[in-house]
Every structure is written in C-alpha cells, then in structure tokens.
Amino acid sequence: MLPRPDFKRRSTWVALFRQVARISDTGAMQAGSELEAPPIRPFGADDASIEAWSIAMKGDDPSAVLELSAMLGPADDGEPAPLLAPREDLAIEVWTECELSVVHAAWRMVLEAGDARAVESLTRRVRSAIAWHLERTQPDNATTHPWAVHAVLELGSPWTEAADYAASMIHAVEAAGHASGIRDPLSSWILLDAAAGLEHREGEDFGV
C-alpha cells in the first residue's frame, strides 16, 4: 500500500500543483518561476488584475511594490479586508476572480522583493485578504481558477482550514478539466507559478 501523502509538507503540494497542471517535462517545471504573464482574459478595460500583473512581472524592480501599493490605495488596518473594493457593477464571480488574481500578483511580488522593509505592509495586506476570503469566499469562486492557492497555504489560519480551502480549489480545477476534457492554460499557469512560489519560500512545513 502506498503511503498517504503528508499535506503538511510543502513538497506534497508542489507535486500536486504540477500534477494537476499536467506538466510532466522537467524543464517546463523548472521554468515555473520564469513564466511569462498569465493569459488572463480581462472582463473590461478597467480590470485591475491586468494592471496588477503588469506591475508584478517587473521582477526585482525596487519600485514595483510601492507602485502596486499605490494602485491598491490606503490599507484598512482594522478587520480582514480584500485588496480591492467590491463592485456592484460586476457579478460576484467576476469580482472574486479579479480580486484573487491581484492577491496572487501581490504575493508573487512579496516573494521576489527580498527587502523585508519594502514588503512588510504588502504582506500584511495579503494576509488580511486571505483571512477575508477564508471567511467569505467559496473556494471554487465559480471560476475554477486557483488564484493565490499557495498564499492560502502560507498565510491562512487556522492552517487546517486553509489546507481544506486550498484542496477545494484544486478539486475545482480537476473537476472542470474532467468535465470539459480540455486543458485550461490559465489554471496550468497559476498552478506552476504557485508551485514555484512554494519552492521559493522553502522553510518549514505547514501546520507546525
């Protein structure tokens, strides 16, 4: 009998993300952190995720974190809050996908910035957004795109709840793939980037 995967180990999640992304080529796996911008289909000209990702893909540009923070506007230092203000003119599914995409972009920038002082405020905001989504957002958010799934694992609390949430996001991707029989390039991109993000952090396993 094969041993049961230990989901407290980040390597287990890395392998799962890559398996679900249906990437088996080692070279492609290693290129995860060097992916081009995600193939997002914007809902309109004012899709905030497009601007967020144009900033996030600047790599180690020292001004990028400040630029994204300025785009997001003032932080709410009180209760958990999303990064973007809710919009009544958008369906909840559309707004949720845009919001989680921005969370993913912000977390990617935190991982790449290196300077703890520059990213401290942005890290707090991402943590607050993750807490908000764990409390209020359905894991599949009706989009099947697992934006920020790795940030959920890294920052979500309590961790068992965060792990269940992340697993539900992955299940939604798998279910959509089985139903359509078509590989989703955007979900594959997200999962490869999430796997690279978990490896970038290294450190201790989860829930310890």
N, C-alpha and C positions, 0 to 999 in steps of 0.2 A: 504494500500500500504506500502510495506517495505521501510524503509528509504534507501537512496542511500549511499553506503559505502563512508566514508571520507578517501580518499587516502593520505591525509596529516598526518594521524595517523599511526604510525609505527605498532600498533596493527592490523590494517587492513591488512597490508602487511604480517605480521606474520601469520595471519589466512589464507590468500590467499596461501602463500607458502605451508603451511601444507595441505591445501585442495587439491592443485594440486599434492602434493606428495602422496596423497591418504593414508594418515596416520590418523586414527581416534582413535587409542588407546592412552590414556593419558600418560601412562608410556613410550610408544615409543616416544611421543612428547617431554617429559621432558628429554629424553636421547639424544636429538639432539646435545648438546654441548659435549657429550662424545662418539660420533660416532667413529668407527674405521676409518682407512684411506679410502679415496674414492676408489671405484672399477674402477680405470682407466685402460683402455686397451692402453698401450703405443704404439706409432707409430714405435718405434725402440729403440735401446739401448741408444740412446742419447736424449731421450725425457726429456726435462728439468723439466716438471711438476712432474715427478716421484721423482727427487731429491728434488724439492721444497717441495713436500708433506712429504717426509721422514724427512725433517727438521721441517716443520710446526707441525708435530704430536709429537714433543718432549715436547709439553706442555709449562711449565713455565721455561724451561731450559734457563738461562740468556744468554748463548752464541748463542742461536738459531738465534736471529735477526741478529747478526753480521755474522753468518755463511751464512744466506740467502743473506745478502747484498753483501758478498764476491762472492757468486755464480753468482749474477746478474752483477757484475762488476761495473765500475765507473758510476755515475749518470750524466745525461745531465741536467744541471741547466738552460738551455735555454727554448726552446719551449716544449710543451707537447710531451712526448715520451713513447713508450711501455716499459715494463720491459725487454723484450727480443729483441734482434736484429732480424729483418726479415731475413728469409732464402729462398733463391731462389730454393733450392732443395726440398722444401715442397710446397704442394698445399696451397693456402691461407687459405682454411678452416681448414686444419690440423694445420698450424701455429697459426691461431687465437684461436682455442680451447686450444692449449698448452699455449699460452700467457695468456688467460683469466683464465685458471686454476692456473697459477702461481700468477696472481693478486689476486685470491681468497685466495690462500695459504698465501700470504703476508699479506692480510688484516686480516685473522684469527690470524696471529701472532701479528699484531698490537693490536688487541682486547685482546689478552691473556697476552701480555707482562707486562702491568701495568706501567712500568717505562717510563715516557714521554720522558726522555732524550735519552733512548736507541732506541725508535721507531720514533723519530721526523723525521729523514732522510727517513726512510722507508715509513712513512705516506706521506711525500711529493712525493715520487716516485709513490706510489699507486694513489695519487690524479692526478698526471701528466699523468699516464697511463689511468685512467678513462677519463680524458679530451681528450686524443688522440683517444680513442675508440669511444666516443660520436661523434667525428668529422668524423671518417673514417670508422668505422666498422658497418656492417649491424647487427641489434640486434639479429637475429637468427643465425648469422655466419655459417649458413648451417650445424650446428651440433645439434641443439635443446637442448643443454646442457647449462643451465643458469648460468654459472660460474660467480661469483662476482656480481650477481644481487643486493645483499644488499649493496655492496660497491658503486655501481652506485647510489643507493638511498641516501647513506650517503654523498658521495663526489661529485656527479655530479652537474654541474652548466651550465646554469640555471636549477633550480630544476624541473620545468615543463617539460623541455626536457628530463631530467634524468628519470622522472617518466614515460613518454611515452616510453622511451627506455626500462626500466625495464618491463613495461607492455607487450611490444612486445616480450621480451624474454620469459615471462611466457606464452603468447599466442602460441609461437612456441612449447613449451613443450606440451601444451594441444592439439594442432593440431596434433602433432606427435603421441601422445597417442591415440587419437580418430582414426587416420588413421590406426595404427598398431593393436590396441586393446590389446597391450602388455604393461605392466608397465615397465618403464625404471629405474632400480635400481640406476644408476648413477645420473639421474636427481632428483630422490627422495632424494638421499644423499645430493646433492647440496642444494636443497630447504630446507631440515631440518637444515642443517648447517647454511644456510643464515638466517632462522628464529631465530635460537639460537643466531646468531650474532647480529641481530636487538634487541633482548631482552637483550643481554649483554650490549649494549650501553645505553639503557634506554634513559634518557634525553628528550629533546623537540621533538615535532612532526616535520615533514618535511615542508619545504617551508614557515617557519615563521621567 
